[in-house]
Amino acid sequence: MSILISDWLHTSNDLLRRLTEKHVPTPPGYHVIAQAVEEVQNLENAPALSMQKYLEESGNTSLLRTISVYSLHGESCEQLRLLYMNAPAIRVWRQMGRVPTVIGSQARPPHTALLTFGVPFSE
């Protein structure tokens, strides 16, 4: 029985890296975006009012079937409104020139959040 030097040079971290490379993590279902008082006061920062217009003007109305945005009242001036945007929604939001304050991500919006634009999430 012979042991190759390369066999014992690999660490457990090497093994972990090789295993995790095989399993690409799935992106979060929804990004949580906080909007401060100043942002909420500007109607252009309301996805329900500005996204449809943008999609129509840019000729991307087919995205309407994939976008999902939920909303929930926040509890501070820095987080007055919380938006839960799926990946297509946040991509469009950034294309619109918005710079969202992403404070987290989760698989789906809370049950108390209301659908404000797009289609409901599905599992």
trRosetta pair geometry for C-beta under 8 A, 3 or more apart (Angstrom, degrees):
i j d omega theta_ij theta_ji phi_ij phi_ji
3 7 5.8 -114 -172 58 79 135
3 8 6.5 36 163 -27 120 115
4 7 4.6 105 66 -12 85 102
4 8 7.9 175 89 2 55 78
5 8 6.7 -71 -159 44 37 93
5 9 6.3 40 149 -29 71 113
6 9 5.5 -56 -142 31 36 117
6 10 7.3 43 162 -30 63 95
7 10 6.9 -58 -172 16 29 106
10 14 4.4 -112 -162 73 86 149
10 15 6.6 93 152 -47 115 83
11 14 5.0 114 53 -1 65 97
11 15 7.4 -125 104 2 44 86
12 15 5.4 -51 -153 37 41 114
12 16 6.2 45 149 -21 69 103
13 16 5.5 -51 -145 37 34 113
13 17 6.3 37 154 -21 65 104
14 17 5.8 -54 -149 35 29 112
14 18 6.5 27 154 -17 63 106
15 18 5.8 -57 -150 36 31 110
15 19 6.3 26 155 -16 66 108
16 19 5.8 -59 -147 38 30 109
16 20 6.1 20 160 -13 67 111
17 20 6.1 -61 -142 42 27 104
17 21 6.3 35 157 -28 63 105
18 21 5.9 -50 -149 26 28 115
18 22 7.3 30 154 -21 58 102
19 22 6.1 -58 -165 27 35 111
19 23 7.2 -2 153 9 66 108
20 23 6.0 -73 -148 53 41 92
27 87 5.9 58 113 -75 146 132
28 31 6.5 111 87 -72 124 60
28 105 3.3 57 124 160 175 128
28 106 6.4 55 -169 22 118 11
28 107 6.9 -110 -159 -79 72 38
29 86 6.4 -47 169 -116 61 88
29 105 7.7 145 47 175 53 92
29 106 6.7 -40 54 109 97 49
29 107 4.5 58 8 -171 129 38
29 108 5.2 -26 104 -68 152 54
29 121 6.7 56 172 -146 124 137
30 68 7.7 -84 -96 101 103 109
30 70 7.3 -16 -140 30 149 112
30 84 4.3 12 175 -179 139 93
30 85 6.3 135 -155 62 78 27
30 86 5.7 -53 -95 -80 68 57
30 105 6.5 168 89 -155 49 68
30 106 5.7 -17 63 65 97 71
30 107 7.3 24 18 107 89 15
30 108 6.2 86 -4 -133 124 23
30 109 5.6 80 -37 -58 178 73
30 121 7.5 -63 -55 -86 116 142
31 84 7.4 161 72 -153 40 47
31 85 5.2 -24 56 64 92 87
31 86 7.9 141 10 -116 78 12
31 87 7.8 101 -16 -83 106 49
31 90 5.1 38 35 -66 139 151
31 100 7.4 86 124 119 130 148
31 102 5.2 -49 -180 -131 115 112
31 104 7.7 158 -162 92 53 41
31 105 5.2 -35 -107 -100 53 90
32 82 6.0 -17 -167 -169 93 107
32 83 7.5 149 -159 77 43 49
32 84 5.9 -17 -100 -100 64 72
32 102 6.9 105 71 -160 55 63
32 103 5.3 -66 103 66 103 83
32 104 4.3 5 42 65 126 85
32 105 6.3 -154 2 -80 83 31
32 106 6.6 46 -41 4 112 98
33 82 7.0 144 74 -161 49 54
33 83 4.3 -19 62 61 105 99
33 84 7.7 -171 19 -75 79 25
33 85 6.1 20 -5 4 124 114
33 90 7.5 165 -50 -107 130 106
33 93 8.0 -92 -69 144 169 167
33 100 4.3 -56 -132 -170 127 120
33 101 6.2 114 -161 66 72 58
33 102 5.7 -42 -95 -95 72 55
33 103 7.1 135 -121 10 21 84
34 74 6.5 74 -140 -95 89 150
34 78 6.6 21 152 138 135 75
34 79 4.1 -61 -147 -113 119 86
34 81 7.7 140 -160 79 46 49
34 82 6.0 -25 -100 -103 60 71
34 101 4.8 -55 61 94 86 115
34 103 4.9 49 -19 -20 112 133
35 39 4.1 -123 -166 94 94 131
35 40 5.3 120 127 -58 118 82
35 45 6.2 141 -141 153 137 129
35 74 7.7 -172 55 -12 66 137
35 79 7.5 85 49 -142 38 42
35 80 6.2 -65 96 59 76 86
35 81 4.4 -12 56 63 112 96
35 82 7.6 -166 17 -79 80 25
35 83 6.6 57 -20 -13 112 107
35 101 7.3 158 -80 37 40 109
36 39 5.2 95 53 10 66 103
36 40 7.2 -132 101 -6 33 92
36 77 6.3 31 -156 146 85 67
36 78 5.1 -32 -103 -140 99 39
36 79 7.2 -27 -87 -57 58 28
36 80 6.1 81 -161 5 26 103
36 101 7.7 57 -23 11 92 152
37 40 5.9 -61 -148 37 29 109
37 41 6.5 31 156 -24 65 107
37 77 5.0 -30 -28 -162 116 83
37 80 5.2 105 -75 -33 57 148
38 41 5.9 -55 -153 30 30 114
38 42 7.2 21 154 -13 62 104
39 42 6.1 -63 -158 35 35 105
39 45 4.6 -154 177 172 82 170
39 80 7.9 172 60 46 91 114
39 81 7.7 -124 94 44 106 110
40 45 6.7 -103 -89 91 25 127
40 46 7.9 67 -147 -70 55 89
40 80 5.1 -81 -20 92 148 132
40 81 5.1 131 -94 -3 118 123
42 45 4.8 74 84 0 96 109
43 46 5.5 -42 -163 15 53 117
43 49 5.5 -55 170 97 93 161
43 50 7.5 145 135 -48 70 104
44 49 7.4 -109 -105 97 27 113
44 50 5.0 78 -156 -83 55 144
45 50 7.4 31 -45 4 10 145
45 98 7.0 125 -120 -121 77 122
46 49 4.3 49 87 19 109 110
46 50 6.3 126 70 -2 60 96
46 116 7.9 -109 -175 162 84 134
47 50 6.5 -78 -126 53 26 86
47 51 4.7 18 -168 -22 74 125
47 69 4.6 -72 99 145 158 172
47 83 6.7 114 -11 -140 129 138
47 85 7.6 167 -77 -94 159 113
47 89 7.1 17 -145 -167 148 113
47 93 6.9 -49 -99 -93 108 108
47 116 6.2 100 70 107 105 113
47 117 4.6 -124 122 17 106 150
48 51 7.2 -7 -76 26 12 104
48 52 7.8 7 -175 -8 38 109
48 69 7.5 -149 -57 87 72 131
48 116 4.7 -95 -54 161 117 91
48 117 4.6 -157 -88 -64 63 105
49 52 7.9 -90 178 30 14 98
49 53 7.5 -4 152 -3 53 119
50 53 5.9 -66 -155 42 39 111
50 54 6.0 38 155 -22 74 111
50 96 6.8 100 138 -166 119 153
51 54 5.6 -59 -148 38 32 112
51 55 6.1 28 158 -18 69 107
51 67 6.9 180 163 161 145 162
51 69 7.4 161 -13 -8 161 150
51 89 7.6 -25 -126 -144 152 83
51 92 6.2 70 -142 125 103 133
51 93 7.4 -41 -95 -81 109 72
51 96 7.4 -91 -103 -56 64 152
51 117 5.7 94 47 172 139 155
51 118 7.9 -35 109 -51 152 95
52 55 5.8 -55 -145 38 31 109
52 56 6.3 29 157 -18 65 107
52 64 7.3 49 -115 -103 81 115
52 117 7.3 -141 -41 -147 94 117
53 56 5.9 -57 -148 37 28 109
53 57 6.2 22 157 -14 64 112
54 57 5.9 -61 -145 42 27 107
54 58 6.0 9 163 -5 66 116
54 92 7.0 135 104 174 132 106
54 95 7.8 140 162 98 134 100
54 96 5.2 -41 -126 -101 162 113
55 58 6.1 -64 -137 47 25 100
55 60 4.8 -97 -150 80 75 86
55 61 5.3 112 142 -89 106 51
55 63 5.8 -133 -132 59 126 111
55 64 6.2 131 137 -58 162 90
55 92 6.9 -11 -76 -151 97 141
56 59 7.8 32 179 -69 27 30
56 61 5.9 45 -93 -74 58 106
58 95 7.8 54 -113 135 171 130
60 63 4.9 12 153 1 100 119
60 92 7.5 -175 109 -113 146 115
61 64 5.5 -12 -176 -10 62 117
62 65 6.6 -40 179 19 54 108
63 66 5.5 -70 -160 45 57 104
63 67 5.7 56 148 -33 88 107
63 88 5.8 -174 -161 174 103 126
63 92 6.3 138 144 -70 154 135
64 67 6.2 -51 -131 27 30 110
64 118 6.8 -161 -164 -120 56 68
64 119 7.8 103 151 -29 61 98
65 119 6.3 29 -161 -26 41 142
66 86 7.6 -125 154 94 74 133
66 88 4.4 60 120 18 112 170
66 118 7.6 -53 92 -157 31 120
66 119 7.3 -20 -92 31 7 123
67 86 6.9 178 -150 54 40 105
67 88 5.1 -114 -84 104 66 111
67 89 4.5 108 -151 -80 88 85
67 92 6.5 -28 -101 15 130 145
67 117 6.6 -32 126 126 116 95
67 118 3.7 -126 104 -107 79 133
67 119 7.0 112 70 17 51 80
68 85 7.4 148 88 -150 61 43
68 86 4.4 52 53 -4 100 123
68 88 7.8 81 13 56 71 101
68 89 6.1 -107 55 -34 44 133
68 115 7.3 -63 -158 -132 80 99
68 117 7.9 160 -152 92 22 64
68 118 4.5 -141 -88 108 34 135
68 119 5.6 -64 -83 69 90 61
68 120 6.7 63 -129 -162 118 11
68 121 5.3 109 176 -69 162 72
69 83 6.1 -21 -165 -168 98 103
69 84 7.0 149 -158 76 46 56
69 85 5.2 -3 -108 -101 82 76
69 86 7.7 -113 -66 11 51 76
69 89 5.0 161 -65 -151 92 152
69 115 7.4 102 79 -159 52 59
69 116 5.3 -63 108 65 97 91
69 117 4.2 12 49 56 119 95
69 118 5.4 108 11 13 78 120
70 83 7.2 146 78 -162 49 51
70 84 4.1 -8 58 54 101 111
70 109 3.8 12 55 -103 158 171
70 113 3.9 62 157 143 124 125
70 114 6.3 155 -157 76 79 30
70 115 5.6 -49 -99 -93 77 44
70 116 6.4 124 -138 6 24 88
70 121 8.0 -42 -36 -23 123 112
71 81 6.2 -22 -160 -172 103 105
71 82 7.0 144 -158 81 51 56
71 83 5.7 -20 -100 -104 72 65
71 84 7.4 -148 -65 17 28 79
71 113 6.3 154 66 -163 25 89
71 114 5.6 -29 59 63 82 85
71 116 4.3 42 -6 -29 118 138
72 81 7.5 143 74 -163 42 59
72 82 4.6 -20 64 64 93 106
72 84 7.3 46 -2 -19 106 107
72 109 7.5 173 -32 -172 119 111
72 110 6.4 43 -77 49 154 118
72 112 6.3 76 -122 103 117 93
72 113 4.3 -68 -56 -102 106 84
72 114 7.3 145 -77 14 59 72
73 80 7.5 -47 -159 169 67 55
73 81 6.6 -49 -119 -107 41 60
73 82 7.6 17 94 18 9 88
74 78 8.0 -111 141 84 150 52
74 79 3.7 -157 -165 131 148 78
74 80 4.9 163 51 172 117 4
74 81 5.7 -100 -7 -45 103 11
74 82 5.1 122 -72 -32 92 89
75 79 6.7 4 44 88 58 107
76 79 5.0 51 55 41 92 85
76 80 7.2 -100 87 -65 41 54
77 80 6.2 4 -146 -58 31 100
79 82 6.2 21 -179 -68 99 89
79 103 7.3 -5 -105 -26 124 165
82 103 8.0 -77 -127 45 100 128
82 113 7.7 -88 94 -107 104 115
83 100 7.7 -96 64 -139 127 125
83 116 7.8 -80 -126 43 90 138
84 106 7.6 -48 -136 53 116 103
84 108 8.0 56 166 170 142 40
84 109 3.8 142 89 -95 166 107
84 110 7.8 -177 -51 11 152 69
84 113 5.7 19 10 -174 134 166
85 89 3.8 -137 -163 99 97 122
85 90 4.4 126 115 -56 130 84
85 93 6.4 -33 -147 -15 165 143
85 100 7.7 -94 24 -116 145 167
86 89 5.1 92 52 10 65 108
86 90 7.3 -145 93 -4 28 90
86 118 7.9 -141 26 122 113 161
86 121 6.9 155 -66 -100 127 97
87 90 6.2 -59 -142 39 28 102
87 91 6.2 32 158 -23 64 108
88 91 5.6 -56 -147 35 32 115
88 92 6.4 29 157 -16 66 105
89 92 6.0 -57 -151 37 30 107
89 93 6.2 34 151 -24 65 108
89 117 7.6 129 -128 92 124 110
89 118 6.5 -80 -84 -41 118 158
90 93 5.2 -49 -143 35 36 120
90 94 6.4 36 157 -18 65 102
90 100 6.6 -79 -142 19 96 156
90 102 7.9 43 -140 -87 140 119
91 94 6.1 -58 -155 36 28 107
91 95 6.5 29 148 -19 63 107
92 95 5.4 -54 -147 36 36 114
92 96 6.4 39 152 -24 66 103
93 96 5.7 -55 -156 31 29 114
93 98 4.7 -58 168 58 82 132
93 100 6.0 38 128 -43 135 123
94 97 7.8 89 179 -44 35 9
94 98 6.3 -94 -92 64 34 77
94 99 7.7 65 -122 -95 76 42
94 100 7.2 -78 -72 2 82 102
102 105 7.5 6 -178 -56 112 87
106 109 7.5 119 81 -89 116 30
108 121 5.3 171 -134 107 104 163
108 123 7.6 -49 -64 -74 140 99
109 113 4.0 -85 159 59 123 148
109 121 6.9 165 13 -11 93 139
110 113 4.9 111 60 -16 77 100
115 118 7.2 -119 -169 67 101 72
115 120 5.7 -67 -86 -88 147 75
